[in-house]
Amino acid sequence: MTTNRKLFVLDTNVLMHDPAAVYRFEEHDVYIPIIVLEELDAHKTGSSEVARNTRQASRFLDEILTQATNLELGAPLPSRADRPAGRLFIPLKTSNRPLPEAFVAHTADNQLLALTRDLADTQTGRSVILVSKDINLRIKARALGLRAEDYASDRVLDDADLLYRGIEPLHLGPKDSLAAHPSPNGLPSYEVCGAVTENWYPNEFLVADDGLPTEAIVREVGGNRARLEGIRDYGPQGKAVWGVRARNTEQNFALNLLMDPAIDFVTLLGHAGTGKTLLTLAAGLHQTLEQELYTEIIMTRVTIPVGEDIGFLPGTEEEKMGPWMGALEDNLDVLNQAELESRAQSQWARAAATDLIRSRVRIKSLNFMRGRTFLRKFIIIDEAQNLTAHQMKTLITRAGPGTKVVCLGNIAQIDSPYLTETTSGITYVIDRFKGWKHSGHVTLRRGERSRLADYATDIL
């Protein structure tokens, strides 16, 4: 008998990636084989993100199974009023039917494939689907004629090209109006009325046509009205930030977000050489040492494999993170040279200033950020494209009063085997924060490293 209720077989990596995955399949049934529980048991020890997720997944499973009166009939999953509840099954049987000779190894993956094939044969009229983050396992499943899918519940967008850029052209229609508006901070201010404002977000940058303000930022929007404000010039003819000036419009937009104390959360996307790290460090040093808005700069990044313990490396926490912080050292050297040369100081004064700068920049491991609260810190999360949505939440929620968080990333260079452009943590936060008045985002597309680097980016 045919039924619309599907049967999903979950791989171990799905539960490690999202401990609440078992709740994401609505009215459909979920199978978790014993071999998956064995693998969860093998990864539950430690302080890494994977170990924490594993323990949480086990707690969720235990909570569901305690509600079951007969495990052979499955444990009911939480239901909603608009749909029936699916059921969770923990099958005890293993497959006695061998896989083809090409599958020689008696691995956990092959046991999972064999069980999925048996379910597909016996559950006639139902769709049996293997869900795994492992691409090779999905390929092998399809080679056996089985349905296999990636875990898509954490997918933010269907296409990465739809991701919010933070920059939009300003085209006023015949029914839209723009008028100058008084501004208390000396920057030009305008009020726009009309349907054009419907797709704008707070702190989004607008590049206008001739006859309109050339560049502006959306400060307030709602009810078919928006208040625009002119932006500060940090370009070649404008104000330098710790010896650094914007080389293009996108970099100037980024510095406007980084230097604005009213914006607590900034995300910058861009390929190598667009200036993400250099601009962020310059803004952080200026606001920490010159304006004293923050007490210190904290920089962290994920170490691949995701959540791996760095304890095997010698030295302190900062020394352990050293191999992954080459970009920080390179950019600090550039900033030190630019700022100190501009002040024409003596060699001794330069050495003392360099030591002061480095004393205010702290390197922290992602694995030891949990449970902490940072007050008046300028936090930089580098290589954020390799973080999951859950890891991003863990880091951002560490921010206390007076703290600014900046996430840097390039979704074209994801090193994690279980993340894609549409499921990366930085994609998740860009999409979720775009409507908040204390956040801003810019996608940097123009490289400024060198003509060789730009050409290599385009052709390789």
C-alpha positions in Angstrom: 0.0 0.0 0.0 1.4 3.4 -1.0 1.8 6.0 1.7 3.0 9.6 1.6 5.0 9.1 4.8 8.7 8.7 3.8 11.3 6.8 5.7 14.7 8.5 6.3 17.8 6.6 7.4 20.2 8.9 9.1 24.0 8.7 8.9 26.1 9.4 11.9 27.5 12.7 10.5 24.0 14.2 10.2 23.5 13.9 14.0 27.1 15.2 14.7 26.4 18.1 12.4 22.9 18.9 13.9 22.0 17.2 17.1 18.4 18.1 16.6 18.2 16.6 13.1 15.8 13.9 14.3 13.2 16.6 14.8 13.5 18.0 11.3 11.6 15.5 9.3 8.1 16.6 10.1 5.5 13.8 9.7 8.0 11.3 8.2 9.6 8.3 10.0 13.3 8.3 11.0 15.5 5.2 11.2 18.7 5.3 13.2 20.6 2.0 12.9 22.6 0.5 15.8 25.8 1.1 13.9 25.1 4.8 14.0 24.7 4.7 17.8 28.0 2.8 18.0 29.7 5.5 16.1 28.1 8.2 18.3 29.4 6.4 21.3 32.9 6.4 19.9 32.9 10.2 19.4 31.2 11.4 22.6 34.3 12.0 24.7 36.2 15.3 24.6 35.6 19.1 24.5 35.4 19.6 20.8 32.3 20.8 19.0 31.8 17.3 17.5 31.9 15.7 20.9 29.4 18.2 22.3 27.0 17.7 19.4 27.3 13.9 19.8 26.4 14.1 23.5 23.5 16.4 22.7 22.2 14.1 20.0 22.3 11.1 22.4 20.3 13.2 25.0 17.6 14.0 22.4 17.3 10.3 21.3 17.0 9.2 25.0 14.3 11.8 25.6 12.3 10.6 22.6 12.7 6.9 23.4 11.5 7.3 27.0 8.1 8.1 25.5 7.8 4.8 23.7 5.8 1.9 25.0 6.8 -0.5 22.2 10.1 0.2 20.4 9.2 -2.2 17.6 6.3 0.2 16.7 8.7 3.2 17.0 8.8 6.1 19.4 6.5 9.0 18.5 8.2 12.2 17.4 6.8 15.6 18.5 3.8 16.5 16.5 2.1 19.7 15.5 -1.6 20.5 15.2 -1.4 20.7 11.4 0.2 17.4 10.7 0.5 13.9 12.2 3.6 12.8 14.1 6.3 10.7 12.6 8.1 7.9 14.5 11.6 7.1 15.4 12.9 3.5 14.9 16.1 1.9 16.2 16.2 -1.3 14.2 18.1 -4.2 15.8 18.3 -6.4 12.8 21.4 -6.4 10.5 21.4 -7.3 6.8 22.1 -11.0 5.9 22.2 -10.1 2.2 25.7 -9.3 1.1 26.5 -6.3 -1.0 28.1 -6.7 -4.4 31.7 -7.9 -4.5 32.9 -4.3 -5.2 31.9 -3.5 -1.6 34.7 -5.6 -0.1 35.1 -3.9 3.3 32.8 -4.6 6.2 32.7 -0.9 7.2 30.1 1.0 9.0 29.1 2.8 5.8 28.6 -0.5 4.0 26.5 -1.8 6.9 24.4 1.3 6.6 24.0 0.8 2.8 23.0 -2.8 3.3 20.3 -1.9 5.9 19.0 0.9 3.6 18.7 -1.5 0.7 16.8 -4.0 2.8 14.4 -1.3 4.0 13.9 -0.2 0.4 13.0 -3.8 -0.6 10.7 -4.5 2.3 8.9 -1.1 2.7 7.0 -1.4 -0.6 5.2 1.7 -1.6 7.3 3.9 0.6 10.2 6.2 -0.3 13.3 5.1 1.6 16.0 7.8 1.6 19.5 7.7 3.1 20.5 11.1 4.5 24.2 11.7 4.8 26.7 14.6 4.7 29.2 12.2 3.2 29.3 12.7 -0.5 31.1 9.4 -1.3 28.5 7.5 0.7 25.7 9.1 -1.3 27.5 8.2 -4.5 27.8 4.6 -3.4 24.1 4.5 -2.4 23.1 5.8 -5.8 25.3 3.1 -7.4 23.2 0.6 -5.6 20.0 2.2 -6.9 19.1 3.8 -3.6 17.8 7.2 -3.0 20.3 9.4 -1.1 20.2 13.1 -0.1 22.3 15.6 1.7 21.0 16.9 4.9 19.3 20.1 3.8 17.4 21.4 6.9 20.2 23.8 7.6 20.4 25.2 4.1 19.9 29.0 4.3 19.4 29.6 0.5 18.8 27.5 -2.5 21.5 29.3 -4.4 24.5 31.2 -3.0 24.1 33.9 -5.7 20.9 35.0 -3.8 22.9 35.9 -0.7 22.5 39.4 0.5 25.4 41.6 -0.7 24.9 44.7 1.4 25.1 47.0 -1.7 22.2 47.9 -4.0 21.8 50.4 -6.9 19.4 53.2 -6.2 16.8 53.6 -9.0 13.9 55.9 -8.2 10.6 55.2 -10.0 8.1 57.9 -11.1 6.1 57.5 -7.9 9.2 57.6 -5.6 10.5 60.8 -4.1 13.7 62.0 -2.5 14.1 65.1 -0.3 17.0 66.5 1.7 16.5 66.1 5.5 18.3 67.8 8.4 21.1 65.7 10.0 22.7 66.3 13.4 26.1 64.8 12.5 27.0 67.0 9.6 26.6 64.3 6.9 24.0 64.7 4.1 20.7 63.1 5.0 17.7 62.3 2.8 14.2 60.9 3.1 13.0 58.6 0.4 9.3 57.7 0.0 7.9 55.0 -2.3 7.8 51.4 -3.2 11.6 51.4 -3.9 12.2 51.2 -0.2 10.5 47.8 0.2 13.6 45.7 -0.5 16.0 47.8 1.5 17.6 46.8 4.8 19.2 48.9 7.7 22.8 49.8 7.0 22.6 48.7 3.4 24.7 50.8 1.0 23.1 52.4 -2.1 25.0 53.5 -5.2 22.8 56.0 -7.0 22.3 57.3 -10.5 23.3 60.7 -11.7 21.4 63.5 -10.1 21.0 61.6 -6.8 23.4 61.2 -3.9 26.3 59.1 -5.3 26.7 56.8 -2.3 24.5 56.6 0.8 23.7 54.2 3.7 20.1 53.3 4.8 19.8 54.3 8.4 16.0 53.7 8.9 13.5 51.9 6.8 9.8 51.0 7.2 6.3 51.9 5.9 7.5 52.8 2.4 9.8 55.4 3.9 13.6 55.3 4.4 16.2 57.7 5.8 19.4 57.8 4.0 22.7 59.2 5.1 25.9 60.1 3.3 28.9 58.0 4.1 32.3 59.1 5.4 35.3 59.1 3.0 38.1 56.8 4.0 39.5 56.8 0.4 42.8 58.4 -1.0 41.5 61.9 -0.4 39.8 61.1 2.9 40.7 60.1 6.4 43.1 57.3 7.0 42.4 54.6 9.6 45.6 53.5 11.3 47.5 54.5 8.2 45.2 52.6 5.8 42.9 54.1 3.2 40.2 52.5 1.2 41.3 51.7 -2.4 37.8 51.2 -3.8 34.1 51.9 -3.0 33.5 48.5 -1.4 36.4 49.0 1.0 35.1 52.4 1.9 31.7 50.9 2.7 33.4 48.2 4.8 35.3 50.9 6.8 32.1 52.8 7.4 30.6 49.7 9.1 33.8 48.9 11.0 34.2 52.4 12.3 30.6 52.9 13.3 30.2 52.3 17.1 26.5 51.9 16.7 27.0 48.8 14.6 27.7 45.8 16.8 28.0 43.0 14.2 29.7 43.2 10.9 30.2 40.5 8.2 32.6 40.9 5.3 32.8 38.4 2.4 35.4 38.4 -0.3 38.0 36.4 -2.0 41.7 36.6 -1.1 43.2 40.0 -1.5 40.1 42.1 -1.1 41.4 43.5 2.1 39.0 42.0 4.7 41.6 41.3 7.4 43.7 44.4 6.8 40.7 46.8 7.0 39.3 45.0 10.1 42.6 45.1 12.0 43.1 48.8 11.1 39.7 49.7 12.4 40.2 47.6 15.5 43.6 49.1 16.3 42.3 52.7 15.8 39.3 52.2 18.0 41.2 50.3 20.6 44.4 52.4 20.9 43.3 55.8 19.7 39.6 56.1 20.6 39.8 53.6 23.5 36.3 52.2 22.7 37.5 48.7 23.2 40.1 47.3 25.7 41.6 44.8 23.3 41.3 42.9 20.0 40.5 39.2 20.1 41.0 37.1 17.0 39.9 33.6 16.5 39.4 31.1 13.7 38.4 27.6 13.2 41.2 25.0 13.0 40.6 22.4 10.4 39.4 19.6 11.0 36.5 21.5 12.6 36.7 21.6 16.4 40.0 19.6 16.6 41.7 19.9 19.9 44.9 22.0 19.6 46.4 20.5 22.8 48.9 18.4 20.9 50.8 21.5 19.9 53.5 22.9 22.3 53.2 26.2 24.2 50.5 28.5 25.3 47.0 28.9 23.7 48.3 31.7 21.5 51.4 29.8 20.5 49.3 26.7 19.7 47.1 28.9 17.4 50.2 30.4 15.7 50.3 28.0 12.7 46.8 29.1 11.8 47.3 32.8 12.3 49.8 33.7 9.5 47.3 36.2 8.0 47.2 38.1 11.3 50.9 38.4 11.5 51.3 39.5 7.9 48.6 42.2 8.3 50.0 43.4 11.6 53.4 43.9 10.0 51.8 46.0 7.2 49.8 48.1 9.7 52.8 48.6 12.1 54.9 49.8 9.2 52.3 52.1 7.8 51.3 53.7 11.1 54.8 54.1 12.5 56.3 55.5 9.4 53.5 58.1 9.2 54.5 59.3 12.7 58.3 59.5 11.9 59.3 58.1 15.2 62.7 57.0 16.4 63.7 53.3 16.1 63.3 52.9 19.9 59.9 54.5 19.9 58.8 52.3 17.0 59.9 49.1 18.8 58.0 50.2 21.9 54.9 51.0 19.9 55.1 47.7 18.1 55.2 45.8 21.4 52.2 47.9 22.7 50.2 47.0 19.6 50.9 43.3 19.8 50.0 43.3 23.5 46.5 44.5 22.7 45.9 41.8 20.1 44.9 38.4 21.6 44.6 35.1 19.8 42.0 32.7 21.1 41.1 29.2 20.1 37.5 28.5 19.1 37.5 25.5 21.3 38.0 27.6 24.5 35.5 30.4 23.7 32.4 28.5 25.0 31.1 29.8 28.3 33.0 33.1 28.3 31.6 36.6 28.1 33.7 39.4 26.5 33.2 43.0 27.7 34.3 45.9 25.5 36.2 43.7 23.1 36.8 44.0 19.3 36.3 40.3 18.3 37.4 39.1 14.8 36.2 35.7 13.6 38.4 34.8 10.6 37.7 32.1 8.1 34.1 32.1 9.3 33.0 30.1 6.2 34.2 27.0 7.9 31.9 27.4 10.9 28.5 25.8 11.2 25.5 27.8 12.2 25.6 26.4 15.7 29.3 27.4 16.1 28.5 30.9 14.9 25.7 31.1 17.5 28.1 29.9 20.2 30.7 32.6 19.3 28.4 35.6 18.8 26.5 35.0 22.0 29.8 35.4 23.9 29.6 39.2 23.2 28.9 41.3 26.3 28.1 45.0 26.6 30.3 47.3 24.4 31.7 44.4 22.3 31.8 44.5 18.5 32.0 41.2 16.5 33.4 41.1 12.9 33.1 37.9 10.8 35.4 37.5 7.8 35.0 34.8 5.2 35.1 33.5 1.6 32.4 31.0 0.8 34.3 30.0 -2.3 37.0 28.5 0.0 35.2 26.2 2.4 37.5 23.6 3.9 35.0 21.7 6.0 33.8 18.5 4.3 30.3 18.9 5.6 29.6 22.5 4.7 28.6 24.2 1.4 28.1 27.8 0.3 24.4 27.5 1.2 24.9 25.9 4.7 27.9 27.7 6.0 27.6 29.5 9.3 28.6 32.9 7.8 25.9 32.5 5.1 23.4 31.8 7.9 24.3 34.9 10.0 24.4 37.2 6.9 20.9 36.2 6.1 19.5 36.3 9.6 21.1 39.6 10.7 20.4 41.6 7.5 17.2 43.2 9.0 18.8 44.3 12.4 19.6 48.0 12.7 22.9 47.3 14.6 24.4 45.0 12.0 25.9 45.5 8.5 27.3 43.4 5.7 29.4 44.1 2.6 30.6 41.7 -0.1 34.0 42.7 -1.4 34.6 41.7 -5.0 37.6 43.8 -6.1 41.0 42.5 -5.2 43.7 44.9 -4.1 46.6 42.5 -3.4 48.5 42.6 -6.7 47.8 42.4 -10.4 49.2 38.8 -10.3 46.8 37.8 -7.5 43.9 39.4 -9.3 44.7 37.6 -12.6 45.2 34.3 -10.9 41.8 34.6 -9.1 40.1 35.2 -12.4 41.7 32.5 -14.5 42.6 29.7 -12.2 
